[in-house]
Amino acid sequence: MRYVSTRGGSRPLNFESAMLAGLASDGGLYVPEYWPEFTKDFIARLAGQSYEEIAFRIMRPFVGDSFSEGELRGYISRAYDGFGHAARCPLVQIESSSFLLELFHGPTLAFKDFAMQLVAQLFQAALSRRGERATIIGATSGDTGSAAIEAFRGLDSVSVFILFPEGRISEVQRRQMTTPCDANVHALAVRGDFDDCQARVKDMFNDASFRQEMSLAGINSINWARVAAQMVYYFASATALGSPMRKVSFSVPTGNFGDIYAGYAARASGLPIERLVLATNQNDILDRAIRSGQYRTADVRPSLSPSMDIQVSSNFERALYEASGRNGAAVSGMMARLAGEGGFELGEPVLAWLREQFASGNCREDETVETIAEVFRHSGEVVCPHTAVGVKVAWDHAVARRSAPMVILATAHSAKFPDAVKDATGFAPELPSRFDGLGQAAERMHSVDNDLDEIKDAIRRGLPA
């Protein structure tokens, strides 16, 4: 399996090289040259298997010869050994045909752990056998950063620098990034929003001399290895509900488009998904794009679901590549207009393809609180604001209630957002006991302006001598 750039200007790479590179040299994102074809018999045999076994079988063709079967099995086993539920991502029924897929049983209580814990194992192995060291940089709107720091902390082949928007994430999210004391992990609080953080990360990757000087590697959702790891829970949950003999639908709280793109990748590889519902909060650029045909940025509005407070959804580029018939030049043109003009018109047949692949909707702030309350009243389950967005938009697509089961991705533990949950239910959920003391632990972070040179200097100073 080789990987090509969505912009068509970089040479194909194998899985390991694409993973370590993160972003292609032409500024594009890596995607597989082709989609493997998982047959119905293959998918049926996943039923009843452990999560680790499903992960091995799904990821094997994407990994290719970068890691042996034994190595891959070992890394998968270590990645999920510390999760707090034997099923890793259990399904919980909240309505006759609606299910929550609990993706928050990992070490940082968010779905990002499913990819990050495994990617850290693969990074460490690849760098160690190459005798190399990498500087990982990433931007986070909340959960990616803590998942990355937790996964890579203490590893001797990497230094990690995470940029997050100062004052725009929850206290628990911030403390999960700023309280680890390992010397190889660093949290940079940027005076700006997530899109600023993401733009500065892209700027650093597009600066060839700095990229080489620092041996940069990226672990944001733009990294293909993360997408591949996230495909697994689509297969695991669908087969638990009877796939491939019946189709299953998914509602995905969406900010940077990585998680729902993993669902598309699962469908493209053979999983019979009836509907992929893209659920946005009030920062609804993706829903607006699919409804109007105009992909155009606006100001980011802080919300109760901060991990979705995004106006430039990086992984959407991968969908545009597929929608344009894998035309790298067309994608490059759209990305140039986004950078220069703040948006572009999708046009036909791109818009038709997107509407065929994705349903969409949005959720206002008051609706988020109302949905948390409604889910609790009717099922006793307490969901986080991001999950509530997925529930509300799923229920808006009422046809899903009358056909395929609807799986709503529960992306984070409700205790990471106690204020919003308390407004809806009257009580603040508690963190699991292993997080006792998080609120009192000393924090370690560095505040920087939204200035590329200042951020570069902070990274240089933070590297080991």
C-alpha positions as CSV (number, residue, x, y, z in Angstrom):
1,M,0.0,0.0,0.0
2,R,1.4,3.4,-1.0
3,Y,0.0,6.9,-0.2
4,V,-0.4,9.8,-2.5
5,S,-0.9,13.5,-1.8
6,T,-4.3,15.2,-2.3
7,R,-2.5,17.9,-4.3
8,G,-0.7,15.6,-6.6
9,G,2.8,17.1,-6.2
10,S,4.5,14.7,-3.9
11,R,5.9,11.2,-4.6
12,P,4.0,8.2,-3.2
13,L,5.2,6.9,0.2
14,N,4.7,3.7,2.2
15,F,2.7,3.7,5.4
16,E,5.7,4.4,7.7
17,S,7.0,7.3,5.7
18,A,3.6,8.9,5.2
19,M,3.0,8.5,9.0
20,L,6.3,10.1,9.9
21,A,5.9,12.9,7.4
22,G,2.3,13.8,8.4
23,L,1.8,16.5,5.8
24,A,2.9,16.0,2.2
25,S,5.8,18.1,0.8
26,D,3.3,19.9,-1.5
27,G,1.1,20.9,1.4
28,G,-1.5,18.1,0.7
29,L,-2.7,15.2,2.8
30,Y,-1.8,11.6,2.3
31,V,-4.5,9.1,1.2
32,P,-4.2,5.5,0.0
33,E,-3.6,4.9,-3.7
34,Y,-6.6,2.6,-3.6
35,W,-9.1,1.4,-1.1
36,P,-8.8,-2.3,0.0
37,E,-12.0,-4.3,-0.6
38,F,-13.2,-6.0,2.6
39,T,-15.8,-8.6,1.6
40,K,-19.0,-9.3,3.4
41,D,-17.5,-12.7,4.5
42,F,-14.5,-10.9,5.9
43,I,-16.6,-8.3,7.8
44,A,-19.0,-11.0,9.1
45,R,-16.0,-12.8,10.7
46,L,-15.2,-9.7,12.7
47,A,-18.3,-10.3,14.9
48,G,-17.4,-11.5,18.3
49,Q,-13.7,-10.7,18.0
50,S,-11.8,-8.6,20.5
51,Y,-11.3,-4.9,19.6
52,E,-7.6,-5.6,19.2
53,E,-8.2,-8.4,16.7
54,I,-10.5,-6.2,14.7
55,A,-7.9,-3.5,14.7
56,F,-5.3,-5.9,13.4
57,R,-7.4,-7.2,10.6
58,I,-8.6,-3.8,9.4
59,M,-5.2,-2.0,9.7
60,R,-3.1,-4.8,8.2
61,P,-3.7,-3.9,4.5
62,F,-3.1,-0.2,5.2
63,V,0.2,-0.8,7.1
64,G,1.5,-3.1,4.3
65,D,5.1,-4.2,4.9
66,S,6.0,-1.3,7.2
67,F,5.6,-3.5,10.2
68,S,5.4,-7.3,10.5
69,E,2.2,-9.0,11.6
70,G,3.8,-9.8,15.0
71,E,5.0,-6.2,15.5
72,L,1.6,-4.8,14.6
73,R,-0.2,-7.1,17.0
74,G,2.2,-6.2,19.8
75,Y,1.7,-2.4,19.2
76,I,-2.1,-2.7,19.1
77,S,-2.1,-4.8,22.3
78,R,0.0,-2.2,24.2
79,A,-2.0,0.7,22.8
80,Y,-5.3,-0.5,24.2
81,D,-4.1,-2.3,27.4
82,G,-4.7,0.8,29.5
83,F,-8.3,1.4,28.5
84,G,-10.9,1.4,31.2
85,H,-13.4,-1.0,29.5
86,A,-12.9,-4.5,28.3
87,A,-14.9,-3.8,25.1
88,R,-12.8,-0.6,24.6
89,C,-15.8,1.1,22.9
90,P,-19.0,-0.3,24.3
91,L,-22.4,0.4,22.7
92,V,-25.2,1.8,24.9
93,Q,-28.8,2.0,23.7
94,I,-30.6,5.3,24.4
95,E,-33.6,4.8,22.2
96,S,-35.2,2.0,20.2
97,S,-32.8,2.4,17.3
98,S,-30.2,4.9,18.7
99,F,-27.0,3.8,20.3
100,L,-24.1,5.7,21.9
101,L,-20.6,4.4,20.9
102,E,-18.6,5.2,24.0
103,L,-15.2,6.3,22.8
104,F,-14.1,7.8,26.1
105,H,-12.6,4.9,28.0
106,G,-9.0,5.7,27.1
107,P,-6.4,7.4,29.3
108,T,-7.6,11.0,28.5
109,L,-11.3,10.2,28.2
110,A,-11.7,11.2,24.6
111,F,-12.0,9.4,21.2
112,K,-8.5,10.7,20.2
113,D,-7.0,8.1,22.5
114,F,-8.0,5.3,20.0
115,A,-5.6,6.7,17.4
116,M,-3.0,8.4,19.5
117,Q,-2.1,5.5,21.7
118,L,-1.4,3.3,18.7
119,V,0.3,6.0,16.6
120,A,2.7,6.7,19.5
121,Q,3.7,3.0,19.5
122,L,4.2,3.1,15.8
123,F,6.2,6.3,15.9
124,Q,8.5,5.1,18.6
125,A,9.2,1.8,16.8
126,A,9.8,3.5,13.4
127,L,12.1,6.2,14.8
128,S,14.1,3.8,17.0
129,R,14.9,1.4,14.1
130,R,15.9,4.4,12.0
131,G,18.1,5.8,14.8
132,E,16.3,9.1,14.5
133,R,14.5,11.6,16.7
134,A,11.5,13.7,15.7
135,T,9.9,16.9,16.9
136,I,6.1,16.4,16.9
137,I,4.0,19.5,16.6
138,G,0.3,19.7,16.6
139,A,-2.7,22.0,17.2
140,T,-5.6,21.1,19.3
141,S,-9.1,22.4,19.9
142,G,-9.3,20.4,23.1
143,D,-8.7,16.7,23.0
144,T,-6.0,16.0,20.5
145,G,-3.4,17.7,22.6
146,S,-4.0,15.8,25.8
147,A,-4.2,12.5,23.9
148,A,-0.9,13.3,22.2
149,I,0.9,14.3,25.3
150,E,-0.4,11.3,27.2
151,A,0.6,8.9,24.4
152,F,4.1,10.3,23.8
153,R,5.2,11.4,27.2
154,G,8.4,9.9,28.3
155,L,9.3,8.3,24.9
156,D,12.9,8.9,24.1
157,S,12.6,9.3,20.3
158,V,10.3,12.3,20.3
159,S,9.7,15.8,21.6
160,V,6.1,17.0,21.5
161,F,4.8,20.6,21.2
162,I,1.0,21.2,21.3
163,L,-0.5,24.5,20.4
164,F,-3.9,25.3,21.9
165,P,-6.1,28.4,21.9
166,E,-5.6,30.1,25.3
167,G,-8.8,30.4,27.3
168,R,-10.9,28.5,24.7
169,I,-10.8,24.9,26.0
170,S,-12.2,23.4,29.2
171,E,-10.2,23.4,32.4
172,V,-9.9,19.6,32.4
173,Q,-8.7,19.6,28.8
174,R,-6.1,22.2,29.6
175,R,-4.8,20.5,32.8
176,Q,-4.5,17.2,31.0
177,M,-1.9,18.9,28.8
178,T,-0.2,21.2,31.3
179,T,0.3,18.9,34.3
180,P,2.5,16.1,32.9
181,C,6.0,16.8,34.0
182,D,7.9,14.7,31.4
183,A,10.7,16.8,29.8
184,N,9.7,15.8,26.3
185,V,6.2,17.2,26.2
186,H,5.3,20.9,26.0
187,A,2.0,22.8,25.9
188,L,2.0,26.2,24.1
189,A,-1.0,28.5,24.9
190,V,-1.5,30.6,21.8
191,R,-3.4,34.0,22.0
192,G,-5.8,33.2,19.3
193,D,-8.3,30.5,18.2
194,F,-7.9,27.0,17.0
195,D,-7.7,28.0,13.4
196,D,-4.8,30.2,14.3
197,C,-3.0,27.3,16.0
198,Q,-3.7,25.0,13.0
199,A,-2.5,27.6,10.5
200,R,0.8,28.1,12.4
201,V,1.4,24.3,12.4
202,K,0.9,24.3,8.6
203,D,3.2,27.3,8.3
204,M,5.9,25.4,10.1
205,F,5.5,22.3,8.0
206,N,5.6,24.4,4.8
207,D,8.8,26.1,5.9
208,A,11.3,23.5,4.4
209,S,14.3,24.7,6.3
210,F,12.6,24.8,9.7
211,R,11.0,21.4,9.0
212,Q,14.4,19.9,8.3
213,E,16.1,21.7,11.2
214,M,13.6,20.4,13.7
215,S,12.9,17.0,12.1
216,L,9.2,17.9,12.2
217,A,6.5,15.2,12.4
218,G,2.7,15.8,12.7
219,I,0.1,13.9,14.7
220,N,-3.0,16.1,14.1
221,S,-5.9,14.4,12.4
222,I,-4.2,15.2,9.1
223,N,-1.9,12.2,9.8
224,W,-3.2,9.2,7.8
225,A,-2.2,6.8,10.6
226,R,-4.7,8.4,12.9
227,V,-7.5,8.0,10.3
228,A,-6.6,4.4,9.8
229,A,-6.8,3.7,13.5
230,Q,-10.2,5.4,13.8
231,M,-11.7,3.3,11.0
232,V,-11.6,0.3,13.4
233,Y,-14.4,1.4,15.7
234,Y,-16.8,1.8,12.8
235,F,-16.2,-1.9,11.9
236,A,-16.4,-3.0,15.6
237,S,-19.7,-1.2,16.3
238,A,-21.3,-2.1,13.0
239,T,-20.6,-5.8,13.3
240,A,-21.9,-5.8,16.9
241,L,-25.2,-4.5,15.4
242,G,-25.4,-7.1,12.7
243,S,-23.3,-5.8,9.8
244,P,-22.9,-6.8,7.1
245,M,-26.3,-8.4,7.0
246,R,-27.9,-5.1,7.8
247,K,-26.6,-1.5,7.3
248,V,-25.8,0.8,10.1
249,S,-25.8,4.6,10.2
250,F,-23.5,6.9,12.1
251,S,-23.8,10.4,13.5
252,V,-20.4,12.1,14.0
253,P,-19.8,15.3,16.0
254,T,-17.5,17.0,13.5
255,G,-14.9,19.8,13.7
256,N,-11.8,19.0,11.7
257,F,-13.6,16.3,9.6
258,G,-11.1,13.5,10.6
259,D,-13.5,11.3,12.5
260,I,-16.2,11.3,9.9
261,Y,-13.7,10.9,7.1
262,A,-12.6,7.7,8.9
263,G,-16.2,6.6,8.5
264,Y,-16.1,7.4,4.8
265,A,-12.9,5.3,4.6
266,A,-14.6,2.4,6.3
267,R,-17.5,2.6,3.8
268,A,-15.1,3.0,0.8
269,S,-13.4,-0.2,2.0
270,G,-16.6,-2.2,2.1
271,L,-18.5,-1.5,5.3
272,P,-22.2,-1.2,4.4
273,I,-23.0,2.2,6.0
274,E,-26.4,3.6,5.2
275,R,-25.9,7.2,6.3
276,L,-22.9,9.2,7.5
277,V,-24.4,12.2,9.4
278,L,-22.1,15.2,9.8
279,A,-23.0,17.0,13.0
280,T,-21.7,20.5,13.6
281,N,-22.2,23.0,16.4
282,Q,-22.7,26.8,15.8
283,N,-19.4,26.9,13.9
284,D,-21.1,25.1,11.1
285,I,-18.9,25.7,8.0
286,L,-19.3,22.1,6.9
287,D,-23.0,22.0,7.2
288,R,-23.3,25.3,5.4
289,A,-21.0,24.0,2.7
290,I,-23.1,20.9,2.0
291,R,-26.4,22.9,2.2
292,S,-25.3,25.9,0.1
293,G,-22.4,24.8,-2.0
294,Q,-20.2,27.5,-0.6
295,Y,-17.2,26.6,1.6
296,R,-16.5,29.9,3.2
297,T,-15.0,30.7,6.6
298,A,-16.5,33.0,9.2
299,D,-15.4,34.1,12.7
300,V,-15.0,31.3,15.2
301,R,-17.6,31.6,18.0
302,P,-16.7,30.0,21.3
303,S,-19.2,27.3,22.3
304,L,-20.1,24.6,24.9
305,S,-18.4,22.1,22.6
306,P,-14.9,23.7,22.1
307,S,-13.3,20.8,20.3
308,M,-15.6,21.7,17.4
309,D,-14.9,25.4,17.3
310,I,-13.2,25.3,13.9
311,Q,-13.8,27.1,10.6
312,V,-11.0,25.5,8.5
313,S,-11.6,21.7,8.6
314,S,-8.3,20.3,7.4
315,N,-9.5,16.8,6.6
316,F,-12.2,18.1,4.3
317,E,-9.5,18.3,1.7
318,R,-9.4,14.5,1.6
319,A,-13.1,14.5,0.8
320,L,-12.7,17.1,-1.9
321,Y,-10.0,15.0,-3.4
322,E,-12.4,12.0,-3.7
323,A,-15.3,14.3,-4.8
324,S,-13.2,15.8,-7.6
325,G,-12.2,12.4,-9.0
326,R,-8.8,12.4,-7.3
327,N,-7.8,15.5,-9.2
328,G,-4.8,17.0,-7.3
329,A,-4.8,20.1,-9.5
330,A,-8.4,20.8,-8.7
331,V,-7.8,20.4,-5.0
332,S,-4.8,22.7,-5.1
333,G,-6.9,25.3,-6.8
334,M,-9.6,25.1,-4.1
335,M,-7.1,25.3,-1.3
336,A,-5.4,28.3,-2.9
337,R,-8.7,30.1,-3.1
338,L,-9.4,29.2,0.6
339,A,-6.1,30.7,1.6
340,G,-6.4,33.8,-0.6
341,E,-10.1,34.5,-0.6
342,G,-11.4,32.8,2.5
343,G,-13.5,30.3,0.6
344,F,-14.7,28.9,-2.7
345,E,-17.7,27.4,-4.5
346,L,-17.9,23.7,-4.5
347,G,-19.6,23.3,-7.8
348,E,-20.9,20.2,-9.6
349,P,-20.1,17.3,-9.5
350,V,-18.2,17.9,-6.2
351,L,-21.3,19.1,-4.3
352,A,-23.4,16.2,-5.7
353,W,-20.8,13.7,-4.5
354,L,-20.6,15.3,-1.0
355,R,-24.4,15.2,-0.6
356,E,-24.5,11.6,-1.7
357,Q,-21.9,10.6,0.9
358,F,-22.9,12.8,3.9
359,A,-26.0,14.1,5.5
360,S,-25.5,17.1,7.7
361,G,-27.0,19.4,10.3
362,N,-26.1,21.8,13.1
363,C,-26.9,22.3,16.8
364,R,-27.4,25.7,18.5
365,E,-26.1,26.3,22.0
366,D,-29.5,26.1,23.6
367,E,-30.2,22.9,21.7
368,T,-27.0,21.4,23.1
369,V,-28.1,21.9,26.7
370,E,-31.6,20.7,25.9
371,T,-30.3,17.5,24.3
372,I,-28.0,16.7,27.3
373,A,-31.1,17.1,29.5
374,E,-33.3,15.0,27.2
375,V,-30.9,12.1,26.9
376,F,-30.5,12.0,30.7
377,R,-34.3,12.1,31.2
378,H,-35.1,9.3,28.8
379,S,-32.1,7.0,29.3
380,G,-30.1,8.0,32.4
381,E,-27.0,8.5,30.3
382,V,-25.0,11.7,30.7
383,V,-23.4,12.9,27.5
384,C,-20.8,15.6,26.9
385,P,-21.8,18.7,24.8
386,H,-20.0,17.3,21.6
387,T,-21.9,14.1,21.9
388,A,-25.1,16.0,22.4
389,V,-24.5,17.7,19.1
390,G,-24.3,14.3,17.5
391,V,-27.5,13.2,19.2
392,K,-29.5,16.2,18.2
393,V,-28.5,16.1,14.5
394,A,-29.0,12.3,14.4
395,W,-32.6,12.8,15.8
396,D,-33.2,15.5,13.3
397,H,-32.7,12.9,10.6
398,A,-35.8,11.1,11.7
399,V,-35.7,8.7,8.8
400,A,-32.8,7.0,10.4
401,R,-35.1,6.0,13.3
402,R,-37.2,4.0,10.9
403,S,-34.4,2.2,9.0
404,A,-30.9,1.3,10.0
405,P,-29.7,1.5,13.6
406,M,-28.1,4.9,14.3
407,V,-24.8,4.9,16.1
408,I,-23.9,8.3,17.7
409,L,-20.2,8.7,18.4
410,A,-19.8,9.7,22.1
411,T,-16.5,11.4,21.7
412,A,-15.7,12.5,25.3
413,H,-16.5,11.8,28.9
414,S,-19.1,14.2,30.3
415,A,-16.9,15.1,33.3
416,K,-14.5,17.0,30.9
417,F,-17.3,19.6,30.5
418,P,-18.9,19.9,34.0
419,D,-20.4,23.3,33.7
420,A,-22.4,22.6,30.5
421,V,-23.6,19.3,31.9
422,K,-24.6,20.9,35.2
423,D,-26.6,23.5,33.4
424,A,-28.5,20.7,31.7
425,T,-28.9,18.2,34.5
426,G,-28.4,20.0,37.7
427,F,-25.3,18.2,38.7
428,A,-21.7,18.1,37.6
429,P,-20.4,14.6,36.6
430,E,-17.2,13.4,38.4
431,L,-14.0,12.4,36.8
432,P,-12.9,8.7,37.2
433,S,-10.9,8.2,40.4
434,R,-7.6,7.9,38.5
435,F,-7.9,11.7,37.9
436,D,-8.0,12.5,41.6
437,G,-5.6,15.5,42.1
438,L,-5.7,16.8,38.6
439,G,-7.3,20.0,39.7
440,Q,-4.5,20.7,42.3
441,A,-1.5,19.6,40.2
442,A,1.0,22.2,39.2
443,E,0.7,23.4,35.6
444,R,3.6,23.9,33.1
445,M,2.9,25.8,29.9
446,H,4.2,28.7,27.8
447,S,2.0,31.5,26.5
448,V,2.8,32.9,23.0
449,D,1.3,35.3,20.6
450,N,-0.2,34.1,17.4
451,D,3.2,34.9,15.8
452,L,5.1,32.3,13.7
453,D,8.6,33.4,14.7
454,E,7.7,33.5,18.4
455,I,6.3,30.0,18.2
456,K,9.4,28.7,16.4
457,D,11.6,30.2,19.0
458,A,9.6,28.6,21.8
459,I,10.0,25.2,20.1
460,R,13.7,25.7,19.7
461,R,14.2,26.6,23.3
462,G,12.1,23.6,24.4
463,L,14.2,20.9,22.6
464,P,16.8,19.0,24.6
465,A,20.3,20.3,24.4
